[in-house]
Each structure stands twice: as C-alpha cells, then as structure tokens.
Amino acid sequence: MAEWLIEEGIGETRALLIENGTPLAAKLLWSGELFAGQSLDAKLTTKKAGKRRGTVTTASGRELLVDHLPSNLTEGEELTVQVTRAAIAERGRWKRAQARASETGEGQEWLSGAQTRGNFSRGHWEDIWHAASAGEVLFTGGSLAFNVTPAMTLIDIDGDDDPKALSLAAVPVLAQWLRLFDLGGNIGIDFPSIEAKSDRREVDEALGAALADWSHERTAMNGFGFVQLVARLEGPSLLHRFATSRVGMCARFALRVAERAEGVGPAVLLTVHPALKAKLKPEWPEELARRTGRQVRIETDPSLALEAPHAQILEE
C-alpha cells in the first residue's frame, strides 16, 4: 500500500509517496510557506459590494486572494480561510496565494501527523531532484524535455523511433514524472506528429489509461501531435522552483548533502559555489550543527556547479 514518507529538511519539508520501495509522487514545501489545505485566521481587507471575492490579510501581514465570501461579511471582519493554492513565483511577477472562506481546512494528506517521518532511501530524492534540475528525463529510445513558462509547462518528446512507437513508449514515463515533479495547472505535451487518426487515437487511449487515477482534463491529440492537460494547481512544482529559485533549491540541497555525509570526525566541511553560501540563512548552518553534532565549516569554490555541493567529515 502506498504511503507518504516525510523528510524534515533544513529550510524545507520533502515528501515521497512510496509503494514497494518505489517513489510514485513527490512534494516539496519550503519553511514558512502557506500550503493548500491549510486553515488560517485572517481579516477581510477588500471586498466589492455584491461580490464574493476579495482579499484577506493574516496576522503576519500576508495577503491572499479569497473567494466564497459570505454576502454579509464586511471589510475589517475576522474570518477563517482555507488555502486552495500556495503563492507562486513567476518570471517578473509574484502570484499571491488563493483561499476560500471556510470554517475548517481539510489539511494535506502528505503533511498529516499520521504519516511516517524519517530519511528517504539513498538515491530516491536525489534522482528526482537532479531530473527536475536538468528538466529532462531519458527513457529507452527517447527523452522528455520540460520547460516552464508563465502560461503552461511544456513537455517535448524526442527520439529516433517512428512517431507512434516513440509516443507509446513515452506515455508511461510521462505519467510517472507528472507525479514525481508534482505538476499541475496547464500542461502542454508535444508528441511527434502522427499522420493516421487511428494511431493518434491509440496514443490518446494509452495516455488516458496511464493517467486514469490522476485528476485532470485532457484534449485529444491534434494533427500536429499536441495534447493539453489541465490539472488542479496547488502550488509550485519542483520544475517551477528551479525555474524561479534555482539558487534557493541548490542551497537547501547542499545542506541535505552535508547532513547525510558519512564518516567519523568532529566537523563537517561543506564546499559550495559562492552563490550558495550567500543564500544560506544564518540559522541553517546552526541547525546543521545541531542535527549532526558536529562543527560546520563552509567553504566556497567557484568551479563547482550550483547543483554539485561537496561534503566531507573532517577527522580533526
């Protein structure tokens, strides 16, 4: 039976849905972020007469867009809201979190206290993280290239096989990584152009079967091989985070590498690109020292890629 495993990181909370030792889906939440399903007490800031939409402000000063407002509610009144979509950063703009008026929140299954907490098996998170960083997934005979835009996430399928065979081979891989990247919203898939309608229909049916348990709406493949998916968007995907906050993603990953470094010694040396050291919050190395029981030394090396931190245990 599939179960969410939670890994409490430094600056972030990671989650994997695991079944028989295999990751089926992934989630990522940065510390302090609002998340879908969360309940908040807030004050109604703006509401136009006769409308059920407006804005609310929390005690910490966060502003959210809100709908489903009671008709008799007036500006300045207190209410409880449930977050329906986390805030999302896009190139050049910031999309505020969305919420609806609600007495209680439903919560998030993957964040609930009943789920298992611990450390992931080595390689599980790393494989997903590096795939999201590269924006590419390889499969036998082809590849999926992911590109995040403000309008939609585009997925290009490329390979040397004939269009129908390549498309059918890509379908199960595509279905797998939609979940592992935690994708939602508008998603465009550029399959190879397939001439015969019967062959396009076969690919459509295979895609429908692969996504049968993934809530979405889908267009049929057109003559150019394009399919559009629309799924509920609850927050930034792993791909979105790399597109808008690559340094932040890499800084948190570097701390994870240091936390899991193996060896015997009183100190851990973390070597990173200079941009990552500048991104570290002062409390993060302190938390790393507390968790590992070791002194923490951070050095920089401009020759290192952002995505390639190095950690080692020092004997003295």
Secondary structure, DSSP 8 states (H G I E B T S, - for coil): --EEEEEE-SSEEEEEEEETTEEEEEEEEETT---TT-EEEEEEEEE-TT-S-EEEEETTS-EEEEES--TT--TT-EEEEEEEE--EEETTEEE--EEEE-SS----GGGSTTSEES---TTHHHHHHHHHHHTEEEETTEEEEEEE-SS-EEEEEEESS-HHHHHHHHHHHHHHHHHHTT--EEEEEE------HHHHHHHHHHHHHHTTTS--EE----TTSEEEEEE---S--HHHHHHHHHHHHHHHHHHHHHHT--S-SSEEEEEE-HHHHHH--THHHHHHHHHHTSEEEEEE-TTS-TT--EEEEE--
